[in-house]
């Protein structure tokens, strides 16, 4: 997800993520896996604050030092 600089800090990313979570919960989807790069510290911080945990690659994905 990307929020333009002019509206950062207003909770847009958090609102988008909460809407996604509500969508998943309503459909009884128990797990969401997000991917971000190491050069997005703001995103990583937000995910951590919202209770997301870091983990390795999933499915067919291989380890990537930038992700």
C-alpha positions in Angstrom: 0.0 0.0 0.0 1.2 3.5 -0.7 -0.1 6.8 0.7 1.0 10.0 -0.9 3.1 12.2 1.3 0.5 15.0 1.5 -1.9 12.8 3.5 0.5 10.7 5.5 0.1 10.6 9.3 -3.7 10.9 9.1 -4.4 7.2 9.6 -5.2 6.3 6.0 -3.0 3.2 6.0 -4.3 2.1 9.3 -7.9 2.5 8.1 -7.2 0.5 4.9 -5.6 -2.3 6.9 -8.5 -2.3 9.4 -11.0 -2.5 6.5 -9.1 -5.4 5.0 -9.1 -7.2 8.4 -12.9 -6.6 8.8 -13.4 -8.0 5.3 -11.4 -11.2 6.2 -13.1 -11.6 9.5 -16.6 -11.3 7.9 -15.6 -14.1 5.5 -14.1 -16.2 8.3 -10.6 -16.0 6.7 -8.3 -16.7 9.7 -5.0 -15.5 8.4 -3.5 -12.5 6.5 0.0 -12.3 5.4 1.5 -9.0 4.3 4.7 -8.4 2.5 6.8 -5.3 2.7 10.4 -4.4 1.9 13.2 -3.6 4.4 13.3 0.0 3.0 9.7 0.7 4.3 10.4 1.2 8.0 7.2 3.2 8.5 5.1 0.3 7.1 7.0 -2.2 9.2 6.5 -0.1 12.3 2.8 0.2 11.6 2.4 -3.5 11.1 4.2 -4.2 14.4 2.1 -1.7 16.3 -1.0 -3.4 15.0 0.1 -6.8 16.2 1.6 -8.3 13.1 4.6 -10.6 13.4 7.6 -11.0 11.1 8.0 -14.4 9.5 9.8 -16.0 6.7 8.6 -16.5 3.1 5.4 -18.5 2.6 4.1 -20.7 -0.2 6.4 -20.9 -3.2 8.2 -17.7 -2.3 11.9 -17.9 -1.6 13.9 -15.8 0.9 14.7 -12.3 -0.3 17.0 -10.0 1.6 15.1 -7.0 0.6 11.7 -8.3 1.7 
